[in-house]
Amino acid sequence: MFDIKSIRDNPDAFDAALKRRGLEPLSSKLIALDEARRGNLTTLQDAQARRNAVSKDIGKAKGAKDDALAAKLMAEVADLKEIIAKGEEQERADNSAVEAALAIIPNLPLAEVPDGKDEKDNKEVRRWGEPKNPVDKPKQHFELGEALGMMDFEAAQKISGARFVVLKGSLARLERAIAQLMLDMHTAPANGNFGGYTEHQVPLLVRDQAAYGTGNLPKFAEDLFQTSNGFWLIPTAEVSLTNLVREQILDEDKLPMRLTAWTPCFRSEAGAAGRDTRGMIRQHQFSKVELVSITTPETSIAEHERMTGCAEAVLQKLGLPYRTMLLCTGDMGFASQKTYDIEVWLPGQDAYREISSCSVCGDFQSRRMSARFRPKGGKDVKYVHTLNGSGLAVGRTLIAVMENYQQGDGSIVIPDALKPYMAGLERIAKV
């Protein structure tokens, strides 16, 4: 969400930033809507002021026993009340029109974000580990999981339809172990650039205003699942975690707030028809460890680097090769100012695939949520900056572990970092 005053003051800069997003100029339309709103508001305020003045004159006329003047003034007040009622109705309509127009405009990219149309224009900023094949002809995760008898897409299809899976036995435990490792790393006492997140258990069902606050509504309603009584299933714990500060004024000394949660996530994948139809890459239901930070404007960029490093540390702990990509303007999310995607190496696909997306959103979400802070020693309040990232997608991490640690006989070696969570199991093999 944008401040309309900022758009009025800097229309050319606003349109130039929209152009980088591949959008047409919108400042003229938005300013016209705002001018109409302000014009009506001036008329409304003039009518209210006149009503108040005339009301006082009625009292004076009655005190002077000038019944004719009092009657004339009372008639004028009656007319003014009708004008005010219509003006107030128009004010509500104007406010809704401006808000609706602003609500569907994506965040503006920071200067360092590269221009581009899609993922082909993203920029690699670093990589870690050496991509290699653990066996001569590496299999994909679903081939491994089905051969082990521990990954059942057919059973899930009967229960729920396509893009669901049932995990069994040691694979189910391995997914849980991965999530536990992530939470343990992120919630460890803050040590320089790592740890310090507070674990939360959050609602999986949210109201309209919560989904609106993070930018999921109204533009992306088709990507969400909605219950028959109006709740939305969260596409990620970002929605619940970020909204914990909605309609609050925080003290600066409480920032940064670092929050994490391991939750199921639900996405309709409306725009992903025909993509990744086999396996667990793109599911309607999956689990993720989410990272959210609430910061001051001055520290949000540094926090973005820190958050991305926390996500990368999990992959390093697991010995999984990855590369970190700076997304271009055409590939960024709706609420993002700048995004790093972390892509893990999958031998079965002979490709890097996204496993985490870490974004800084500036005050885009906080304006929608009215989340502010009071600077030390200051009287005025400012909007906080919000950040979110995957730390990591648990199912995709399971996929990466399976494919990178597969053996020639189809078994999966447990990475050393996960062994403490696996009750002594060192290898997953078909029973």
Beta strands, then each sheet from edge to edge (+ up, - down):
strand 1: 123-128
strand 2: 151-152
strand 3: 166-167
strand 4: 198-199
strand 5: 205-206
strand 6: 225-226
strand 7: 232-233
strand 8: 249-251
strand 9: 257-266
strand 10: 285-295
strand 11: 322-326
strand 12: 338-346
strand 13: 351-360
strand 14: 372-374
strand 15: 382-383
strand 16: 385-393
strand 17: 412-413
strand 18: 427-428
sheet 1: 1+ 11- 12+ 13- 16+ 10- 9+ 4+
sheet 2: 2+ 3-
sheet 3: 5+ 7- 6+
sheet 4: 8+ 14+ 15-
sheet 5: 17+ 18-
end
